[in-house]
Structure formats: structure tokens, C-alpha cells
């Protein structure tokens, strides 16, 4: 079963580099009240409390954040269950940490609730079996993570109004949502499950962000972030943060002097097997690769325009002890949700050599029974099909033609799907040798 994230890793947390910038700026906040809009997971509050900053005033509108904010401010938070099919949750929403722990767990487990795919049904059943254990562990993590954090007040409502009402002689901080109706989409199932006194507020749009900036910049100290440059704040940049190769950069602005830039660094490791050059002889075998080893091969053989992503499972493909390709698969949930494949092949690269049609052998190996067994063990479910995408404007991809079937065509991309376990590695190699002789 998938391991639950730790108690403070739900959507709404700010990344490590942004946390470091905030901690450094916090040295100039002493003696002033601090008003934090869009508190989310209360990461800012925990950082500031650790730095000895008091008089914290927080704000947000999501159910989980409001429950946690009320707890930290010492206020009651009436909570009920409105979906009768989940009536058993009523026993787990006692005021205080138990209710907050239940909401935090539900941000994860409701992903599997009321869905028909066997994978989702198994995950839901597994979470139910372990619920008492998981709930107790989450309460303890919350207790430890919130130690020393107290709020002078908490406001459930619009962030613009909240920060506009802050005293002129105060610190105002906001790391607002970066897309319209973000909270509403993220917490739709949570909202449908529980009843509470939810606040009313306007959706956070680009115009609301501009209004927010106008209010914030009238205060003594201000700090705000955005996932795109803000023309009106040119000259106030204190940091540019990009944590991963596929993540969007975030700009942080403040009237406090600071200049930081963080960029992603791809970790690589040597790949120990010799590469196929001119001749290829069996047998074919699979060998495990680490993520950094896969990064090395991607850097050597894939276009630099392809932004790498983390893989769920990756391994090299050898013939006669020499590496001729690599395969990598992403989290299966994307394929399951799309409904067109059970496992998604994100990488199927062939090494550079004089062996013709080598990439087709890599694809053939990807549909082998041996690969299927590894995928089913990793994903803990049956894998009947493997999907992948060819990014091309051509009508077909010759690499996949004859091995996989064209599933759909979109501008600039072709989606292919193949039957998992179509043959063994030995049979795939024999098939490829026959096609070589016929070419």
C-alpha cells in the first residue's frame, strides 16, 4: 500500500528554498505583529515561531486550514459529517487534534473513495483496515509539528480584506494560490464529506492578486510570491526559486533587502555496464537502475529539450552483458485516471550505436512478461496494457509501429498502447532478429 505522506506534506506547503528565504528575512520581523494570508499548511507560522517571532495572525479559507487555525488560536470549530455513506467518520472528529488529524488523512484517502477501479477499491479497503493506526500516528505528528506554535488570531475569509485591515506598522506575508479556483478543485471531496461554517469569499484571480499587492505594499514590511514575474514589483525581487526540473519557478518580492536564486540540479551517477556499439548478441536481461543512473542515460541519449521527471520504476536492458537501452515508468495513477493504459512508459531510450532499429528492440522488451511482472509487483495491481507518447508532428512513429497500437493523435503527439506480457524477453529478441533479416 502507498505510504501516507507525513503530517505536514499536504498541498499548501511551501518548498524548502522558500522556507529558507523566509527564515532569513524573519530576523527583521522582531517587534512587529505579523499577518499571514493564505496560511495553507501553516508553514510560515511554524518557521516564524521557531525564529522567536510572536503575535502571529493567520488567514485562509480551506476546511483543513480553518480547522487547524481555530485549534492554534484556541477557538472552537464545529465540524460534522454530511455524507451518510461516511458516517463512521463521526467517531473521529472530536474537537482539537483528533478532528484535524481526520481532515488531514482525508485529504489523501478520499482520493480513493467512491471509485470503481480495482486499484482504488483495494487502496480504500487498506486505508480502512489501518485507519486507527494511521489516525493515532497522525495525531502524534501534528502534536510534534505544532509544538510552540500559537496564533493571536485567525481569520477565515478573503485574504485581500484580511491584509488590508492589518495595522500599517506590521509585517504582511502572502503566498497565494497560483491558479483560479485552486482551493475549490483541490478540496472538492473534502468539502462534500464534512459540514462546517464555511466562509464566503471572491475567487482569487489576477485582478484580486493586483488588489492584494496594492494593499500589502502600504504596510511596514511585506513579502509576497508569484509563479510568474510581476511587472509592478520590478526592483523588489528577493529570491527566484525553482526546486525541480519540471517545476515552475517562483518569484518572491519584499521591501526587505535580500537576493537569492535557487535552481534545480539533476543528480547523476555512473552507469557500470559497457554499451552496445556495433554488434548485439543475446541473451537479453533486465538490470535495476537508480534514479541518478537513469538521469545519466537521459542526459547522454535524449534531447536536452526533454525535461526529465521522476520515475516510479526504471531499469536497463542488456544483451550479452552490454547495455543497449533503458526503460522507465511513471506513477500508474495517471494512466489509471486517463483510462487508456495500466502503466505509463515515460522513457524508452536506446544507446547510440551502429546497430539498426535498436530502438524497436527496446520497445519490444518493454512489452515482455518479465517487465510486466516487475510492474505488477511495484504497482500492486494487474497490468494489462502499457501506454506511451511520441512527441512528433508525423502521422506515425516508426519506433512503435508494429509493436504498439496507435491509441490517439493530438497536435504534436501520438499516444500508443501495447499489450503487457506480449512475449518473453527471449521471444522479443527472436522477433526483432527476424525483422532485421527481413529489412
Secondary structure, DSSP 8 states (H G I E B T S, - for coil): ------TT-STT---HHHHHHHHHHGGG-TTSEEEEES-TTTHHHHHHHHTT---EEEEE-SHHHHHHHHHHHT-----EE--GGGGGGGGG--TTHHHHHHHHHHHHHGGGTT--SHHHHHHHHHHHHHHHHHHHHHHHHHHHHTTT---SEEEES-HHHHHHTS-SSEEEEE---SSTTHHHHHTHHHHHHEE----------HHHHHHHHHHHTTSSEEEEEESS--GGGTT-EEEEE--STTS--EEEEESS---EEE----------S-B--S---S-EEEEE--HHHHHHHHHHHS-TTS-----SEEEEEEETTEEEEEEEE--HHHHHHHTS-SEEEEEEEE-S-S-TTHHHHHHHHHTBHHHHHHHHHHHTS---EEEEEE--SSS--TTTBTTBEEEEEETTEEEEEEETTSB-HHHHHHHHHHHHHH-
